Amino acid sequence: MNRELSELFREKNITTKKITIKKDVRIIDTGSKKLVIKKREKDQSKLFAYLLSRSFDFFPKILYKTDNYDIYEYIKDVDIPREERALDIIKLTTLLHRKTTFHKDVDEDYYKEIYENIVNKINYLENYYNDIAEIIEREEYMSPSNYLFIRNISRVFQALNYSKYNIEKWYKIIDEKKRIRVVNIHNNLSLEHYLVGEKPCFISWKYSKRDMPIYDLIKLYKRYYANLDFCELLRNYEIPYPLLPEEKLLLVSLISIPERIEFNESEYNLCLKIKKFYDYLNSTEKFISDYFPEKQKEPIVK
């Protein structure tokens, strides 16, 4: 333990029986209780004070602070099934969003920047995958990974066209609005960042910020689209906190954009990556068609 922490422990008369290192934290067993030490990347005090002012206290308590470290209470997690944990996360996320909702005044440049960033990303990926397709199609003997990619290439352009279609619709709806609904998003939701102790709790708040609520949902979706029923999760989110029409359009547009594949790995790893890439596109199309049935009538280029 470094000098800074040692001085704090002497000042607070804290004894150290055992130290356990887990990822980026140290768990200190004092004999009577446990403490969690984490190097401060971002001061959480103002955020936690704000959340408390909004009657949201589902985060670990900071017990002590030094110049560079925060010492938190230790929360002993309870082992619960993945599906139940995910449902609890959604319910707590809904509460966080409800408690911190406010409407922010914005000008047209705010929406224009979002629109242009997404359109530029779509156009870049269209050009990138067109170039990749041309290179692969010139090969006399395709590798397994290139064959796997090129035989399903239409799915990539279908997803990009669908995303572009929805972002255009979003921009037409949002262009005349002068206010936007924003919340305090956690911005790092995962099964590991939710603990069930005496009360449920979100940890790892370092990326938290004020933004549109859909960004928490998108991050959770991209992490667990293959393992969780997102139709059920989103239904539970929307019962107390319905998404606005423009928020749904932006969500659909963003999750439809495929990632950029780097074709510079071993053949085996590349095949796995491409399979996961297409699994995401297929799962996302199914999720959208199941949860937003009205979107089945929208044009999708095959």
C-alpha positions as CSV (number, residue, x, y, z in Angstrom):
1,M,0.0,0.0,0.0
2,N,1.4,3.4,-0.9
3,R,2.2,6.2,1.5
4,E,-1.0,8.2,0.7
5,L,-3.3,5.3,1.7
6,S,-1.1,4.3,4.6
7,E,-1.4,7.7,6.1
8,L,-5.2,7.7,5.8
9,F,-5.4,4.2,7.4
10,R,-3.3,5.3,10.3
11,E,-5.3,8.5,10.7
12,K,-8.6,6.5,10.7
13,N,-7.2,3.7,12.8
14,I,-8.0,1.1,10.1
15,T,-6.2,-2.2,10.3
16,T,-5.4,-4.3,7.2
17,K,-5.9,-8.1,7.6
18,K,-6.0,-9.0,3.9
19,I,-5.8,-7.3,0.5
20,T,-7.5,-8.7,-2.5
21,I,-6.9,-7.2,-6.0
22,K,-9.8,-7.5,-8.4
23,K,-9.6,-5.8,-11.7
24,D,-9.0,-2.1,-11.0
25,V,-9.9,-2.1,-7.3
26,R,-8.4,-3.3,-4.1
27,I,-10.6,-4.9,-1.4
28,I,-9.3,-4.4,2.1
29,D,-10.4,-6.8,4.9
30,T,-10.0,-5.0,8.2
31,G,-11.3,-8.0,10.2
32,S,-14.5,-6.3,11.1
33,K,-15.6,-5.1,7.7
34,K,-14.4,-4.7,4.1
35,L,-13.5,-1.6,2.1
36,V,-13.0,-1.0,-1.6
37,I,-10.2,1.2,-2.8
38,K,-10.3,2.7,-6.2
39,K,-8.0,5.2,-7.9
40,R,-10.0,8.3,-8.7
41,E,-10.4,8.8,-12.5
42,K,-13.3,11.2,-12.0
43,D,-14.6,12.9,-8.9
44,Q,-17.9,11.3,-8.2
45,S,-18.9,13.5,-5.2
46,K,-20.9,16.1,-7.2
47,L,-22.6,13.4,-9.2
48,F,-23.6,11.4,-6.1
49,A,-24.8,14.6,-4.3
50,Y,-26.9,15.4,-7.3
51,L,-28.4,11.9,-7.4
52,L,-29.2,12.1,-3.7
53,S,-31.0,15.4,-4.4
54,R,-33.2,13.6,-6.9
55,S,-34.0,10.8,-4.3
56,F,-31.8,8.2,-6.1
57,D,-29.3,6.6,-3.7
58,F,-28.5,3.3,-5.4
59,F,-24.7,3.7,-5.6
60,P,-21.9,2.7,-3.2
61,K,-21.2,5.2,-0.4
62,I,-17.8,6.9,-0.4
63,L,-16.5,6.6,3.2
64,Y,-13.1,8.3,2.8
65,K,-11.1,10.2,0.2
66,T,-7.5,11.1,-0.4
67,D,-6.0,13.2,-3.1
68,N,-6.0,10.3,-5.6
69,Y,-8.2,7.6,-4.1
70,D,-11.8,7.0,-3.1
71,I,-12.6,4.4,-0.4
72,Y,-16.0,2.9,-0.8
73,E,-18.2,0.7,1.4
74,Y,-18.0,-2.9,0.3
75,I,-21.2,-4.4,-1.1
76,K,-21.4,-8.2,-1.0
77,D,-23.2,-9.3,-4.2
78,V,-26.0,-11.9,-4.3
79,D,-25.9,-14.6,-6.9
80,I,-29.0,-14.3,-9.0
81,P,-29.9,-15.7,-12.5
82,R,-28.7,-13.6,-15.4
83,E,-32.2,-12.9,-16.7
84,E,-33.4,-11.7,-13.3
85,R,-30.3,-9.5,-12.9
86,A,-30.9,-8.0,-16.3
87,L,-34.5,-7.2,-15.4
88,D,-33.5,-5.6,-12.2
89,I,-30.9,-3.5,-14.1
90,I,-33.6,-2.2,-16.4
91,K,-35.9,-1.4,-13.5
92,L,-33.2,0.6,-11.7
93,T,-32.2,2.3,-15.0
94,T,-35.8,3.4,-15.5
95,L,-35.8,4.8,-12.0
96,L,-32.5,6.6,-12.6
97,H,-33.9,8.1,-15.8
98,R,-37.2,9.1,-14.3
99,K,-35.6,10.8,-11.3
100,T,-33.2,12.8,-13.3
101,T,-35.3,13.8,-16.3
102,F,-35.3,17.4,-17.5
103,H,-35.9,19.2,-20.8
104,K,-32.9,21.0,-22.2
105,D,-33.2,23.9,-24.6
106,V,-31.2,23.3,-27.8
107,D,-30.7,24.9,-31.1
108,E,-30.8,23.4,-34.6
109,D,-27.0,22.9,-34.5
110,Y,-27.4,20.3,-31.7
111,Y,-29.6,18.1,-33.8
112,K,-27.6,18.8,-37.0
113,E,-24.4,17.6,-35.3
114,I,-26.0,14.3,-34.3
115,Y,-27.5,13.8,-37.7
116,E,-24.3,14.6,-39.6
117,N,-22.1,12.3,-37.4
118,I,-24.4,9.4,-38.0
119,V,-24.8,10.0,-41.7
120,N,-21.0,10.4,-42.0
121,K,-20.5,7.1,-40.2
122,I,-23.0,5.3,-42.4
123,N,-21.4,6.7,-45.6
124,Y,-17.9,5.8,-44.4
125,L,-19.0,2.2,-43.7
126,E,-20.7,2.0,-47.1
127,N,-17.5,3.0,-48.8
128,Y,-15.3,0.8,-46.6
129,Y,-17.4,-2.3,-47.2
130,N,-17.7,-1.6,-50.9
131,D,-13.9,-1.5,-51.1
132,I,-13.6,-4.7,-49.1
133,A,-16.1,-6.4,-51.4
134,E,-14.3,-5.4,-54.5
135,I,-11.0,-6.7,-53.2
136,I,-12.5,-10.1,-52.2
137,E,-14.4,-10.5,-55.5
138,R,-11.1,-10.2,-57.4
139,E,-9.6,-13.1,-55.6
140,E,-9.4,-16.4,-57.6
141,Y,-9.5,-18.5,-54.4
142,M,-11.3,-17.0,-51.5
143,S,-10.3,-17.7,-47.9
144,P,-13.0,-19.2,-45.7
145,S,-13.4,-15.9,-43.9
146,N,-13.7,-13.8,-47.1
147,Y,-16.2,-16.3,-48.5
148,L,-18.2,-16.1,-45.2
149,F,-18.2,-12.3,-45.4
150,I,-18.9,-11.8,-49.1
151,R,-21.8,-14.3,-49.4
152,N,-23.7,-12.3,-46.8
153,I,-22.6,-8.8,-47.9
154,S,-26.1,-7.7,-48.8
155,R,-27.0,-7.9,-45.1
156,V,-24.4,-5.2,-44.4
157,F,-25.8,-2.7,-47.0
158,Q,-29.4,-3.6,-45.9
159,A,-28.5,-2.6,-42.3
160,L,-26.8,0.6,-43.4
161,N,-29.7,1.6,-45.7
162,Y,-32.1,0.9,-42.9
163,S,-30.2,3.0,-40.5
164,K,-30.0,5.9,-42.9
165,Y,-33.7,5.7,-43.6
166,N,-34.5,6.0,-39.9
167,I,-32.0,8.8,-39.2
168,E,-33.6,10.8,-42.0
169,K,-37.0,10.3,-40.5
170,W,-35.6,11.3,-37.1
171,Y,-34.1,14.5,-38.5
172,K,-37.4,15.5,-40.1
173,I,-39.3,15.0,-36.8
174,I,-36.7,16.6,-34.6
175,D,-35.7,19.5,-36.7
176,E,-38.4,21.9,-35.5
177,K,-38.1,20.9,-31.8
178,K,-36.5,23.4,-29.4
179,R,-36.2,21.1,-26.4
180,I,-34.9,17.7,-25.8
181,R,-35.5,15.2,-23.0
182,V,-32.2,14.3,-21.2
183,V,-31.4,12.3,-18.1
184,N,-28.4,11.3,-16.1
185,I,-27.3,8.2,-17.9
186,H,-25.0,5.7,-16.2
187,N,-23.3,5.1,-19.5
188,N,-21.5,1.9,-18.5
189,L,-24.3,-0.6,-17.8
190,S,-23.4,-4.3,-17.5
191,L,-24.3,-7.3,-15.4
192,E,-21.0,-6.8,-13.5
193,H,-21.8,-3.2,-12.7
194,Y,-25.0,-4.0,-10.8
195,L,-24.7,-5.4,-7.2
196,V,-27.4,-6.7,-4.9
197,G,-26.5,-6.2,-1.3
198,E,-28.8,-4.7,1.3
199,K,-30.1,-2.7,-1.5
200,P,-29.5,-2.8,-5.3
201,C,-26.6,-0.7,-6.5
202,F,-24.9,0.5,-9.7
203,I,-21.1,0.8,-9.6
204,S,-18.6,2.2,-12.0
205,W,-20.0,5.6,-12.7
206,K,-17.0,7.2,-14.3
207,Y,-18.6,7.6,-17.7
208,S,-21.9,9.0,-16.4
209,K,-23.2,12.1,-18.0
210,R,-26.4,13.9,-19.0
211,D,-27.7,12.8,-22.3
212,M,-30.7,11.1,-24.0
213,P,-31.9,8.0,-22.2
214,I,-31.6,5.7,-25.2
215,Y,-27.8,5.6,-24.8
216,D,-28.0,3.5,-21.7
217,L,-30.3,1.1,-23.5
218,I,-28.0,0.9,-26.6
219,K,-24.9,0.2,-24.6
220,L,-26.7,-2.6,-22.7
221,Y,-28.2,-4.0,-26.0
222,K,-24.8,-4.1,-27.7
223,R,-23.3,-6.0,-24.8
224,Y,-26.0,-8.6,-24.4
225,Y,-28.1,-8.8,-27.6
226,A,-27.2,-12.5,-28.0
227,N,-27.9,-13.5,-24.4
228,L,-30.9,-11.6,-23.2
229,D,-34.5,-11.0,-24.3
230,F,-34.4,-7.3,-25.1
231,C,-38.1,-7.2,-26.1
232,E,-39.0,-8.1,-22.5
233,L,-36.4,-5.7,-21.1
234,L,-37.5,-2.8,-23.2
235,R,-41.2,-3.5,-22.4
236,N,-40.4,-3.3,-18.7
237,Y,-38.5,-0.1,-19.3
238,E,-41.3,1.6,-21.2
239,I,-44.1,0.7,-18.8
240,P,-43.2,3.5,-16.4
241,Y,-41.1,5.5,-18.8
242,P,-42.2,5.4,-22.5
243,L,-39.7,6.3,-25.1
244,L,-40.7,9.3,-27.3
245,P,-41.2,8.6,-31.1
246,E,-38.0,10.5,-32.0
247,E,-36.1,8.5,-29.4
248,K,-37.3,5.2,-30.9
249,L,-36.2,6.3,-34.3
250,L,-32.7,7.3,-33.1
251,L,-32.3,4.1,-31.1
252,V,-33.3,1.9,-34.1
253,S,-30.9,3.8,-36.4
254,L,-28.0,3.5,-34.1
255,I,-28.3,-0.2,-33.2
256,S,-28.7,-1.0,-36.9
257,I,-25.2,0.4,-37.8
258,P,-22.8,-2.5,-38.2
259,E,-19.3,-2.3,-36.7
260,R,-16.1,-1.9,-38.8
261,I,-14.4,-5.3,-39.2
262,E,-10.6,-5.2,-39.3
263,F,-9.4,-8.0,-41.7
264,N,-6.0,-8.3,-40.2
265,E,-6.3,-11.3,-37.8
266,S,-5.6,-15.0,-38.1
267,E,-8.0,-16.9,-40.3
268,Y,-9.6,-18.7,-37.4
269,N,-10.2,-15.5,-35.3
270,L,-11.5,-13.7,-38.4
271,C,-14.1,-16.4,-39.1
272,L,-15.3,-16.1,-35.5
273,K,-15.4,-12.3,-35.7
274,I,-17.4,-12.3,-39.0
275,K,-19.8,-14.9,-37.6
276,K,-20.4,-12.7,-34.6
277,F,-20.7,-9.7,-36.9
278,Y,-23.6,-11.3,-38.8
279,D,-25.2,-12.7,-35.7
280,Y,-25.5,-9.2,-34.4
281,L,-27.1,-7.9,-37.7
282,N,-29.6,-10.9,-37.7
283,S,-30.4,-10.5,-34.0
284,T,-30.9,-6.8,-34.4
285,E,-33.3,-7.2,-37.3
286,K,-35.3,-9.7,-35.4
287,F,-35.4,-7.5,-32.3
288,I,-36.6,-4.5,-34.3
289,S,-39.3,-6.5,-36.2
290,D,-40.5,-8.1,-32.9
291,Y,-40.6,-5.0,-30.8
292,F,-41.4,-2.4,-33.4
293,P,-43.8,-4.3,-35.7
294,E,-44.9,-1.1,-37.5
295,K,-41.3,-0.9,-38.9
296,Q,-41.8,-4.1,-40.8
297,K,-43.6,-2.0,-43.4
298,E,-40.6,0.3,-43.8
299,P,-38.3,-0.2,-46.8
300,I,-35.4,-2.5,-46.3
301,V,-33.1,-3.0,-49.2
302,K,-32.4,-6.7,-49.7
